[in-house]
Amino acid sequence: ETQVPSFRVPSTTMFLGSCQGKSTKAAVTSSGSLRLVPRSKLYVSEPHPRMFGNARNPGSGSPEAQIWTDENWLKSRFHFSFAEYSSGPKQYGVLRVMNDDLVQAARGFGEHPHRDMEIITFVVDGGLTHQDSMGNSETLGRGSIQFMTAGTGVEHSEANKDKSSHLRFIQSWVLPRQRGLKPNYGSMVGDEAAAEARRDQWAHLVGDVEDRAGRAPVKINQDCNVFVVELSPGRASPPLDVRAGRQAYLLCVEGGAEAASVGQVLQRHDGAEVKGPLSLQLTASAEGALVLVFEMALTGDGRRDL
């Protein structure tokens, strides 16, 4: 079995913390801190189907309703202010949006515009079909990354073309280091190699385009790194360090994990704010765990309701 060393990022690395929603106190070490964001603090949005050009939701007892996993075509969990949610935190460092979207069968987001944003989408379940005004079109499955520099302006659509199963993805918007960039699109396919890269170890998915030595498959126009780990039941991750002058935001996508060094437990949909320097190690629950981490330069912002 290959031994995985502690993972470090240029001028920072990762962390992990957790939460069951029972306590929102920050776990503080002599130098850094971890503040839990329980799923109960997230805003849940269930917009009307007409907002994105969808057919009405199926009636109770209909064949279509029998295969749906939720009553509405879309359920989104917003970590930051977005759409009708205006009273939440505006951002965390350069992370402006993190939406956890559950889209039912044969539904999706019709064509809509974006500009001056780095958009990163991680597919959790199902197949995400993307089309845009630059002529790109593809369908991506679990573990894939779809990314886009909206720049001077682009229009795109995102859909679940499968008629028998739902689609879940995490879409995050990162503020670019400058406005007016040339629009760009790209992807990383979540194949078996990608699954192996994140199995019980940290995989570096996204890095800064200006980091010439970086090996992340996805490059964006900001000093921001994205990591993912998929832990087997009971398995511990390699240590992750958020260094001085850096911070991170994490999301427990699936399962649960314990950050023993700070005595906290992270469960599905929980988030956490981390200020460096802080080093943590996660141990997965009996379900295993899938965790995403966004690492960036330190700022003074954070939620005020924890």
Phi and psi in degrees as GROMACS dihedral restraints (atoms count N, CA, C in turn):
[ dihedral_restraints ]
;  ai    aj    ak    al  type     phi  dphi    fc
    3     4     5     6     1   -72.8    20    10
    4     5     6     7     1   132.3    20    10
    6     7     8     9     1   -85.5    20    10
    7     8     9    10     1   126.9    20    10
    9    10    11    12     1   -98.1    20    10
   10    11    12    13     1   121.5    20    10
   12    13    14    15     1   -77.0    20    10
   13    14    15    16     1   168.4    20    10
   15    16    17    18     1   -58.8    20    10
   16    17    18    19     1   136.0    20    10
   18    19    20    21     1   -96.3    20    10
   19    20    21    22     1   127.5    20    10
   21    22    23    24     1  -125.6    20    10
   22    23    24    25     1   145.4    20    10
   24    25    26    27     1  -111.5    20    10
   25    26    27    28     1   149.7    20    10
   27    28    29    30     1   -50.9    20    10
   28    29    30    31     1   120.1    20    10
   30    31    32    33     1    60.6    20    10
   31    32    33    34     1    17.1    20    10
   33    34    35    36     1   172.8    20    10
   34    35    36    37     1   168.0    20    10
   36    37    38    39     1  -153.0    20    10
   37    38    39    40     1  -153.4    20    10
   39    40    41    42     1  -108.1    20    10
   40    41    42    43     1  -171.6    20    10
   42    43    44    45     1  -159.7    20    10
   43    44    45    46     1   170.8    20    10
   45    46    47    48     1  -167.6    20    10
   46    47    48    49     1   145.5    20    10
   48    49    50    51     1  -142.5    20    10
   49    50    51    52     1  -167.6    20    10
   51    52    53    54     1  -167.2    20    10
   52    53    54    55     1   178.2    20    10
   54    55    56    57     1  -171.5    20    10
   55    56    57    58     1   140.0    20    10
   57    58    59    60     1  -107.7    20    10
   58    59    60    61     1     0.9    20    10
   60    61    62    63     1    88.8    20    10
   61    62    63    64     1    -2.3    20    10
   63    64    65    66     1   -86.7    20    10
   64    65    66    67     1   -24.4    20    10
   66    67    68    69     1  -142.6    20    10
   67    68    69    70     1   139.4    20    10
   69    70    71    72     1  -119.5    20    10
   70    71    72    73     1    19.4    20    10
   72    73    74    75     1   -72.8    20    10
   73    74    75    76     1   146.2    20    10
   75    76    77    78     1   -75.5    20    10
   76    77    78    79     1   139.1    20    10
   78    79    80    81     1   -90.4    20    10
   79    80    81    82     1   115.8    20    10
   81    82    83    84     1  -113.8    20    10
   82    83    84    85     1   131.2    20    10
   84    85    86    87     1  -100.8    20    10
   85    86    87    88     1  -172.0    20    10
   87    88    89    90     1   -66.9    20    10
   88    89    90    91     1   -15.0    20    10
   90    91    92    93     1  -132.9    20    10
   91    92    93    94     1   -39.9    20    10
   93    94    95    96     1  -116.8    20    10
   94    95    96    97     1  -174.8    20    10
   96    97    98    99     1  -150.8    20    10
   97    98    99   100     1   156.6    20    10
   99   100   101   102     1  -131.2    20    10
  100   101   102   103     1   123.0    20    10
  102   103   104   105     1  -112.3    20    10
  103   104   105   106     1   123.6    20    10
  105   106   107   108     1   -77.1    20    10
  106   107   108   109     1   141.0    20    10
  108   109   110   111     1  -118.5    20    10
  109   110   111   112     1    90.0    20    10
  111   112   113   114     1   -66.0    20    10
  112   113   114   115     1   150.7    20    10
  114   115   116   117     1   -58.0    20    10
  115   116   117   118     1   -24.1    20    10
  117   118   119   120     1   -65.8    20    10
  118   119   120   121     1   -18.4    20    10
  120   121   122   123     1   -86.9    20    10
  121   122   123   124     1    -9.4    20    10
  123   124   125   126     1   -81.1    20    10
  124   125   126   127     1   147.4    20    10
  126   127   128   129     1   -86.7    20    10
  127   128   129   130     1   130.2    20    10
  129   130   131   132     1  -103.1    20    10
  130   131   132   133     1   120.8    20    10
  132   133   134   135     1  -111.7    20    10
  133   134   135   136     1   132.2    20    10
  135   136   137   138     1  -133.2    20    10
  136   137   138   139     1    78.2    20    10
  138   139   140   141     1   -68.5    20    10
  139   140   141   142     1   156.6    20    10
  141   142   143   144     1   -64.6    20    10
  142   143   144   145     1   143.4    20    10
  144   145   146   147     1   -55.5    20    10
  145   146   147   148     1   -32.4    20    10
  147   148   149   150     1   -66.8    20    10
  148   149   150   151     1   -18.9    20    10
  150   151   152   153     1   -60.4    20    10
  151   152   153   154     1   -29.3    20    10
  153   154   155   156     1  -126.1    20    10
  154   155   156   157     1    25.6    20    10
  156   157   158   159     1    75.9    20    10
  157   158   159   160     1    25.1    20    10
  159   160   161   162     1   -91.2    20    10
  160   161   162   163     1   157.0    20    10
  162   163   164   165     1   -68.3    20    10
  163   164   165   166     1   160.9    20    10
  165   166   167   168     1   -61.0    20    10
  166   167   168   169     1   155.8    20    10
  168   169   170   171     1   -62.8    20    10
  169   170   171   172     1   144.9    20    10
  171   172   173   174     1   -67.0    20    10
  172   173   174   175     1   149.6    20    10
  174   175   176   177     1   -71.7    20    10
  175   176   177   178     1   153.2    20    10
  177   178   179   180     1   -57.2    20    10
  178   179   180   181     1   132.5    20    10
  180   181   182   183     1    88.2    20    10
  181   182   183   184     1    -6.9    20    10
  183   184   185   186     1   -74.1    20    10
  184   185   186   187     1   157.4    20    10
  186   187   188   189     1   -55.5    20    10
  187   188   189   190     1   -39.5    20    10
  189   190   191   192     1   -65.9    20    10
  190   191   192   193     1   -41.2    20    10
  192   193   194   195     1   -63.4    20    10
  193   194   195   196     1   -28.1    20    10
  195   196   197   198     1   -66.6    20    10
  196   197   198   199     1   -25.7    20    10
  198   199   200   201     1   -98.5    20    10
  199   200   201   202     1    -8.5    20    10
  201   202   203   204     1   -75.8    20    10
  202   203   204   205     1   147.9    20    10
  204   205   206   207     1  -103.5    20    10
  205   206   207   208     1     3.0    20    10
  207   208   209   210     1  -153.0    20    10
  208   209   210   211     1   157.1    20    10
  210   211   212   213     1   -73.5    20    10
  211   212   213   214     1   -30.3    20    10
  213   214   215   216     1  -100.1    20    10
  214   215   216   217     1   154.1    20    10
  216   217   218   219     1   -61.3    20    10
  217   218   219   220     1   -27.6    20    10
  219   220   221   222     1  -140.3    20    10
  220   221   222   223     1   134.7    20    10
  222   223   224   225     1  -126.3    20    10
  223   224   225   226     1   119.3    20    10
  225   226   227   228     1  -117.3    20    10
  226   227   228   229     1   138.2    20    10
  228   229   230   231     1  -109.3    20    10
  229   230   231   232     1   117.0    20    10
  231   232   233   234     1   -96.9    20    10
  232   233   234   235     1   126.6    20    10
  234   235   236   237     1   -85.2    20    10
  235   236   237   238     1   -22.8    20    10
  237   238   239   240     1  -135.3    20    10
  238   239   240   241     1   164.7    20    10
  240   241   242   243     1   -54.2    20    10
  241   242   243   244     1   133.6    20    10
  243   244   245   246     1  -165.1    20    10
  244   245   246   247     1   141.3    20    10
  246   247   248   249     1    52.8    20    10
  247   248   249   250     1  -123.6    20    10
  249   250   251   252     1   -74.8    20    10
  250   251   252   253     1    -9.7    20    10
  252   253   254   255     1   -92.4    20    10
  253   254   255   256     1   104.6    20    10
  255   256   257   258     1  -117.2    20    10
  256   257   258   259     1    -3.1    20    10
  258   259   260   261     1  -101.3    20    10
  259   260   261   262     1     4.7    20    10
  261   262   263   264     1   -91.4    20    10
  262   263   264   265     1  -176.1    20    10
  264   265   266   267     1   -62.1    20    10
  265   266   267   268     1   142.1    20    10
  267   268   269   270     1   -78.7    20    10
  268   269   270   271     1   -33.8    20    10
  270   271   272   273     1  -172.1    20    10
  271   272   273   274     1   176.2    20    10
  273   274   275   276     1  -137.0    20    10
  274   275   276   277     1   103.3    20    10
  276   277   278   279     1    61.1    20    10
  277   278   279   280     1  -129.9    20    10
  279   280   281   282     1   -87.8    20    10
  280   281   282   283     1    -0.7    20    10
  282   283   284   285     1   -84.6    20    10
  283   284   285   286     1   107.5    20    10
  285   286   287   288     1   -93.1    20    10
  286   287   288   289     1   -34.5    20    10
  288   289   290   291     1  -138.8    20    10
  289   290   291   292     1   137.4    20    10
  291   292   293   294     1  -140.9    20    10
  292   293   294   295     1   107.3    20    10
  294   295   296   297     1  -115.3    20    10
  295   296   297   298     1   129.3    20    10
  297   298   299   300     1  -100.9    20    10
  298   299   300   301     1   103.3    20    10
  300   301   302   303     1  -105.3    20    10
  301   302   303   304     1   131.0    20    10
  303   304   305   306     1  -116.0    20    10
  304   305   306   307     1   112.2    20    10
  306   307   308   309     1  -112.2    20    10
  307   308   309   310     1   127.8    20    10
  309   310   311   312     1   -77.3    20    10
  310   311   312   313     1   169.9    20    10
  312   313   314   315     1   -56.0    20    10
  313   314   315   316     1   137.9    20    10
  315   316   317   318     1    58.0    20    10
  316   317   318   319     1    36.7    20    10
  318   319   320   321     1  -134.1    20    10
  319   320   321   322     1   169.5    20    10
  321   322   323   324     1   173.8    20    10
  322   323   324   325     1  -173.4    20    10
  324   325   326   327     1   -99.8    20    10
  325   326   327   328     1   116.0    20    10
  327   328   329   330     1   -65.3    20    10
  328   329   330   331     1   174.5    20    10
  330   331   332   333     1   -56.7    20    10
  331   332   333   334     1   130.2    20    10
  333   334   335   336     1  -150.0    20    10
  334   335   336   337     1   155.9    20    10
  336   337   338   339     1   -93.1    20    10
  337   338   339   340     1   157.0    20    10
  339   340   341   342     1  -142.5    20    10
  340   341   342   343     1   157.2    20    10
  342   343   344   345     1  -156.4    20    10
  343   344   345   346     1   154.9    20    10
  345   346   347   348     1    47.4    20    10
  346   347   348   349     1    53.2    20    10
  348   349   350   351     1  -154.2    20    10
  349   350   351   352     1   145.1    20    10
  351   352   353   354     1   -96.1    20    10
  352   353   354   355     1   115.0    20    10
  354   355   356   357     1  -108.7    20    10
  355   356   357   358     1   123.1    20    10
  357   358   359   360     1  -122.4    20    10
  358   359   360   361     1   124.3    20    10
  360   361   362   363     1  -123.1    20    10
  361   362   363   364     1   123.6    20    10
  363   364   365   366     1  -106.9    20    10
  364   365   366   367     1   122.6    20    10
  366   367   368   369     1   -86.4    20    10
  367   368   369   370     1   126.6    20    10
  369   370   371   372     1   -98.4    20    10
  370   371   372   373     1   -50.8    20    10
  372   373   374   375     1  -138.4    20    10
  373   374   375   376     1   147.6    20    10
  375   376   377   378     1    80.6    20    10
  376   377   378   379     1  -163.0    20    10
  378   379   380   381     1  -123.4    20    10
  379   380   381   382     1   127.0    20    10
  381   382   383   384     1  -100.3    20    10
  382   383   384   385     1   118.6    20    10
  384   385   386   387     1  -100.6    20    10
  385   386   387   388     1   119.7    20    10
  387   388   389   390     1  -111.6    20    10
  388   389   390   391     1   138.0    20    10
  390   391   392   393     1  -138.4    20    10
  391   392   393   394     1   142.5    20    10
  393   394   395   396     1  -142.7    20    10
  394   395   396   397     1   172.7    20    10
  396   397   398   399     1   -74.0    20    10
  397   398   399   400     1    -6.0    20    10
  399   400   401   402     1   -88.5    20    10
  400   401   402   403     1    -3.0    20    10
  402   403   404   405     1    96.0    20    10
  403   404   405   406     1     7.1    20    10
  405   406   407   408     1   -84.4    20    10
  406   407   408   409     1   143.0    20    10
  408   409   410   411     1  -155.1    20    10
  409   410   411   412     1   124.0    20    10
  411   412   413   414     1  -163.4    20    10
  412   413   414   415     1   161.1    20    10
  414   415   416   417     1  -117.7    20    10
  415   416   417   418     1   129.5    20    10
  417   418   419   420     1  -120.8    20    10
  418   419   420   421     1   141.9    20    10
  420   421   422   423     1  -106.3    20    10
  421   422   423   424     1  -168.6    20    10
  423   424   425   426     1   -50.4    20    10
  424   425   426   427     1   134.7    20    10
  426   427   428   429     1    82.9    20    10
  427   428   429   430     1    -2.1    20    10
  429   430   431   432     1   -82.4    20    10
  430   431   432   433     1   156.3    20    10
  432   433   434   435     1  -120.1    20    10
  433   434   435   436     1   128.6    20    10
  435   436   437   438     1  -112.1    20    10
  436   437   438   439     1   129.9    20    10
  438   439   440   441     1  -135.2    20    10
  439   440   441   442     1   153.6    20    10
  441   442   443   444     1  -151.1    20    10
  442   443   444   445     1   131.9    20    10
  444   445   446   447     1   -91.8    20    10
  445   446   447   448     1   109.4    20    10
  447   448   449   450     1   -73.5    20    10
  448   449   450   451     1   -35.4    20    10
  450   451   452   453     1    50.1    20    10
  451   452   453   454     1  -127.9    20    10
  453   454   455   456     1   -70.5    20    10
  454   455   456   457     1    -9.5    20    10
  456   457   458   459     1   138.3    20    10
  457   458   459   460     1   134.6    20    10
  459   460   461   462     1  -152.1    20    10
  460   461   462   463     1   152.1    20    10
  462   463   464   465     1  -118.4    20    10
  463   464   465   466     1   141.9    20    10
  465   466   467   468     1  -151.5    20    10
  466   467   468   469     1   166.8    20    10
  468   469   470   471     1  -129.4    20    10
  469   470   471   472     1   153.6    20    10
  471   472   473   474     1  -135.2    20    10
  472   473   474   475     1   126.9    20    10
  474   475   476   477     1  -141.9    20    10
  475   476   477   478     1   153.9    20    10
  477   478   479   480     1  -102.4    20    10
  478   479   480   481     1   100.9    20    10
  480   481   482   483     1   -81.3    20    10
  481   482   483   484     1   -13.2    20    10
  483   484   485   486     1   -70.2    20    10
  484   485   486   487     1   131.5    20    10
  486   487   488   489     1   -92.0    20    10
  487   488   489   490     1     0.9    20    10
  489   490   491   492     1  -128.8    20    10
  490   491   492   493     1    -1.1    20    10
  492   493   494   495     1  -149.4    20    10
  493   494   495   496     1   159.0    20    10
  495   496   497   498     1   -82.8    20    10
  496   497   498   499     1   170.6    20    10
  498   499   500   501     1  -125.1    20    10
  499   500   501   502     1   133.4    20    10
  501   502   503   504     1  -127.5    20    10
  502   503   504   505     1   132.4    20    10
  504   505   506   507     1  -146.7    20    10
  505   506   507   508     1   156.1    20    10
  507   508   509   510     1  -106.6    20    10
  508   509   510   511     1   114.1    20    10
  510   511   512   513     1  -107.7    20    10
  511   512   513   514     1   127.5    20    10
  513   514   515   516     1  -125.9    20    10
  514   515   516   517     1   141.5    20    10
  516   517   518   519     1  -112.7    20    10
  517   518   519   520     1   128.8    20    10
  519   520   521   522     1  -113.9    20    10
  520   521   522   523     1   132.8    20    10
  522   523   524   525     1   -67.1    20    10
  523   524   525   526     1   129.1    20    10
  525   526   527   528     1   -74.5    20    10
  526   527   528   529     1   160.8    20    10
  528   529   530   531     1   -74.0    20    10
  529   530   531   532     1   -15.0    20    10
  531   532   533   534     1  -152.8    20    10
  532   533   534   535     1   156.0    20    10
  534   535   536   537     1   -90.0    20    10
  535   536   537   538     1   165.6    20    10
  537   538   539   540     1    74.9    20    10
  538   539   540   541     1    23.3    20    10
  540   541   542   543     1   -71.9    20    10
  541   542   543   544     1   159.8    20    10
  543   544   545   546     1   -72.0    20    10
  544   545   546   547     1   130.0    20    10
  546   547   548   549     1   -58.9    20    10
  547   548   549   550     1   144.9    20    10
  549   550   551   552     1  -151.2    20    10
  550   551   552   553     1   150.2    20    10
  552   553   554   555     1  -134.7    20    10
  553   554   555   556     1   147.7    20    10
  555   556   557   558     1  -162.9    20    10
  556   557   558   559     1   175.9    20    10
  558   559   560   561     1  -156.0    20    10
  559   560   561   562     1   160.3    20    10
  561   562   563   564     1  -124.5    20    10
  562   563   564   565     1   121.2    20    10
  564   565   566   567     1   -77.1    20    10
  565   566   567   568     1   131.6    20    10
  567   568   569   570     1   -83.9    20    10
  568   569   570   571     1    67.1    20    10
  570   571   572   573     1   -86.7    20    10
  571   572   573   574     1  -169.9    20    10
  573   574   575   576     1   -64.0    20    10
  574   575   576   577     1   -34.5    20    10
  576   577   578   579     1   -64.4    20    10
  577   578   579   580     1   -39.4    20    10
  579   580   581   582     1   -66.8    20    10
  580   581   582   583     1   -39.2    20    10
  582   583   584   585     1   -63.7    20    10
  583   584   585   586     1   -40.4    20    10
  585   586   587   588     1   -67.9    20    10
  586   587   588   589     1   -35.8    20    10
  588   589   590   591     1   -65.4    20    10
  589   590   591   592     1   -28.8    20    10
  591   592   593   594     1  -100.4    20    10
  592   593   594   595     1    -1.8    20    10
  594   595   596   597     1   -75.0    20    10
  595   596   597   598     1   109.8    20    10
  597   598   599   600     1    60.4    20    10
  598   599   600   601     1    23.7    20    10
  600   601   602   603     1  -157.5    20    10
  601   602   603   604     1   161.1    20    10
  603   604   605   606     1   -81.0    20    10
  604   605   606   607     1   129.4    20    10
  606   607   608   609     1  -107.9    20    10
  607   608   609   610     1   129.1    20    10
  609   610   611   612     1   -86.8    20    10
  610   611   612   613     1   106.5    20    10
  612   613   614   615     1   -90.1    20    10
  613   614   615   616     1   -41.5    20    10
  615   616   617   618     1  -132.2    20    10
  616   617   618   619     1   136.9    20    10
  618   619   620   621     1  -140.7    20    10
  619   620   621   622     1   178.7    20    10
  621   622   623   624     1   -80.1    20    10
  622   623   624   625     1   131.5    20    10
  624   625   626   627     1   -62.1    20    10
  625   626   627   628     1   -23.4    20    10
  627   628   629   630     1   -84.9    20    10
  628   629   630   631     1    -5.7    20    10
  630   631   632   633     1   -86.2    20    10
  631   632   633   634     1    90.5    20    10
  633   634   635   636     1   -64.0    20    10
  634   635   636   637     1   -26.1    20    10
  636   637   638   639     1   -88.3    20    10
  637   638   639   640     1    -8.3    20    10
  639   640   641   642     1   -69.2    20    10
  640   641   642   643     1   147.9    20    10
  642   643   644   645     1  -115.9    20    10
  643   644   645   646     1    10.4    20    10
  645   646   647   648     1   -63.7    20    10
  646   647   648   649     1   139.0    20    10
  648   649   650   651     1   -69.3    20    10
  649   650   651   652     1   -21.7    20    10
  651   652   653   654     1  -113.8    20    10
  652   653   654   655     1   132.3    20    10
  654   655   656   657     1  -121.4    20    10
  655   656   657   658     1   132.0    20    10
  657   658   659   660     1  -124.3    20    10
  658   659   660   661     1   167.4    20    10
  660   661   662   663     1   -91.0    20    10
  661   662   663   664     1    60.3    20    10
  663   664   665   666     1  -168.8    20    10
  664   665   666   667     1   153.3    20    10
  666   667   668   669     1   -79.5    20    10
  667   668   669   670     1    80.4    20    10
  669   670   671   672     1  -149.2    20    10
  670   671   672   673     1   131.4    20    10
  672   673   674   675     1  -115.1    20    10
  673   674   675   676     1   143.1    20    10
  675   676   677   678     1  -122.0    20    10
  676   677   678   679     1   132.3    20    10
  678   679   680   681     1  -126.5    20    10
  679   680   681   682     1   154.8    20    10
  681   682   683   684     1  -140.5    20    10
  682   683   684   685     1   145.4    20    10
  684   685   686   687     1  -137.6    20    10
  685   686   687   688     1   139.3    20    10
  687   688   689   690     1  -119.7    20    10
  688   689   690   691     1   105.8    20    10
  690   691   692   693     1   -92.7    20    10
  691   692   693   694     1   136.8    20    10
  693   694   695   696     1   -70.5    20    10
  694   695   696   697     1   157.2    20    10
  696   697   698   699     1   -51.6    20    10
  697   698   699   700     1   126.8    20    10
  699   700   701   702     1    76.7    20    10
  700   701   702   703     1    -1.8    20    10
  702   703   704   705     1   -84.7    20    10
  703   704   705   706     1   144.5    20    10
  705   706   707   708     1   -98.1    20    10
  706   707   708   709     1   142.5    20    10
  708   709   710   711     1   -81.2    20    10
  709   710   711   712     1   161.3    20    10
  711   712   713   714     1   -62.9    20    10
  712   713   714   715     1   155.9    20    10
  714   715   716   717     1   -60.7    20    10
  715   716   717   718     1   147.4    20    10
  717   718   719   720     1  -127.0    20    10
  718   719   720   721     1   134.5    20    10
  720   721   722   723     1  -117.3    20    10
  721   722   723   724     1   129.2    20    10
  723   724   725   726     1  -100.3    20    10
  724   725   726   727     1   114.1    20    10
  726   727   728   729     1   -81.4    20    10
  727   728   729   730     1   169.7    20    10
  729   730   731   732     1   -58.2    20    10
  730   731   732   733     1   137.1    20    10
  732   733   734   735     1    83.9    20    10
  733   734   735   736     1     8.1    20    10
  735   736   737   738     1  -130.6    20    10
  736   737   738   739     1   164.7    20    10
  738   739   740   741     1  -148.2    20    10
  739   740   741   742     1   169.3    20    10
  741   742   743   744     1  -149.2    20    10
  742   743   744   745     1   155.1    20    10
  744   745   746   747     1  -126.2    20    10
  745   746   747   748     1   130.1    20    10
  747   748   749   750     1  -121.3    20    10
  748   749   750   751     1   156.4    20    10
  750   751   752   753     1  -135.3    20    10
  751   752   753   754     1   127.2    20    10
  753   754   755   756     1   -84.8    20    10
  754   755   756   757     1   106.6    20    10
  756   757   758   759     1   -78.4    20    10
  757   758   759   760     1   -42.9    20    10
  759   760   761   762     1  -142.0    20    10
  760   761   762   763     1   155.3    20    10
  762   763   764   765     1    69.3    20    10
  763   764   765   766     1  -144.1    20    10
  765   766   767   768     1  -159.7    20    10
  766   767   768   769     1   157.9    20    10
  768   769   770   771     1  -152.9    20    10
  769   770   771   772     1   150.8    20    10
  771   772   773   774     1  -109.0    20    10
  772   773   774   775     1   132.0    20    10
  774   775   776   777     1   -99.6    20    10
  775   776   777   778     1    89.2    20    10
  777   778   779   780     1   -61.4    20    10
  778   779   780   781     1   -32.9    20    10
  780   781   782   783     1   -65.3    20    10
  781   782   783   784     1   -22.6    20    10
  783   784   785   786     1  -117.8    20    10
  784   785   786   787     1     4.4    20    10
  786   787   788   789     1    64.4    20    10
  787   788   789   790     1    37.9    20    10
  789   790   791   792     1  -124.2    20    10
  790   791   792   793     1   156.5    20    10
  792   793   794   795     1  -122.8    20    10
  793   794   795   796     1   130.3    20    10
  795   796   797   798     1  -106.2    20    10
  796   797   798   799     1   129.7    20    10
  798   799   800   801     1  -122.5    20    10
  799   800   801   802     1   169.1    20    10
  801   802   803   804     1   -45.4    20    10
  802   803   804   805     1   129.2    20    10
  804   805   806   807     1    80.4    20    10
  805   806   807   808     1    -7.3    20    10
  807   808   809   810     1   -74.9    20    10
  808   809   810   811     1   149.1    20    10
  810   811   812   813     1  -122.7    20    10
  811   812   813   814     1   179.2    20    10
  813   814   815   816     1  -159.9    20    10
  814   815   816   817     1   143.9    20    10
  816   817   818   819     1  -102.0    20    10
  817   818   819   820     1   130.2    20    10
  819   820   821   822     1  -123.8    20    10
  820   821   822   823     1   132.6    20    10
  822   823   824   825     1  -114.9    20    10
  823   824   825   826     1   128.0    20    10
  825   826   827   828     1   -81.8    20    10
  826   827   828   829     1   166.0    20    10
  828   829   830   831     1   -83.9    20    10
  829   830   831   832     1   133.3    20    10
  831   832   833   834     1  -154.6    20    10
  832   833   834   835     1   136.1    20    10
  834   835   836   837     1  -122.3    20    10
  835   836   837   838     1   129.7    20    10
  837   838   839   840     1  -136.0    20    10
  838   839   840   841     1   161.1    20    10
  840   841   842   843     1  -135.4    20    10
  841   842   843   844     1   135.0    20    10
  843   844   845   846     1  -101.6    20    10
  844   845   846   847     1   141.4    20    10
  846   847   848   849     1  -121.3    20    10
  847   848   849   850     1   124.3    20    10
  849   850   851   852     1   -70.0    20    10
  850   851   852   853     1   151.2    20    10
  852   853   854   855     1   -75.6    20    10
  853   854   855   856     1  -174.1    20    10
  855   856   857   858     1   -65.5    20    10
  856   857   858   859     1   -16.7    20    10
  858   859   860   861     1   -86.9    20    10
  859   860   861   862     1   -13.5    20    10
  861   862   863   864     1    86.4    20    10
  862   863   864   865     1  -174.1    20    10
  864   865   866   867     1  -158.2    20    10
  865   866   867   868     1   144.0    20    10
  867   868   869   870     1  -124.3    20    10
  868   869   870   871     1   120.4    20    10
  870   871   872   873     1  -131.3    20    10
  871   872   873   874     1   134.7    20    10
  873   874   875   876     1  -107.7    20    10
  874   875   876   877     1   145.2    20    10
  876   877   878   879     1  -134.6    20    10
  877   878   879   880     1   130.8    20    10
  879   880   881   882     1  -111.6    20    10
  880   881   882   883     1   119.9    20    10
  882   883   884   885     1  -116.9    20    10
  883   884   885   886     1   137.4    20    10
  885   886   887   888     1  -158.4    20    10
  886   887   888   889     1   179.5    20    10
  888   889   890   891     1   -67.4    20    10
  889   890   891   892     1   148.2    20    10
  891   892   893   894     1   -68.4    20    10
  892   893   894   895     1   135.9    20    10
  894   895   896   897     1  -133.2    20    10
  895   896   897   898     1   172.9    20    10
  897   898   899   900     1   -93.7    20    10
  898   899   900   901     1     4.7    20    10
  900   901   902   903     1   -86.7    20    10
  901   902   903   904     1   174.4    20    10
  903   904   905   906     1   159.7    20    10
  904   905   906   907     1   166.4    20    10
  906   907   908   909     1   -63.8    20    10
  907   908   909   910     1   146.6    20    10
  909   910   911   912     1  -107.0    20    10
  910   911   912   913     1     4.7    20    10
  912   913   914   915     1  -111.3    20    10
  913   914   915   916     1    18.7    20    10
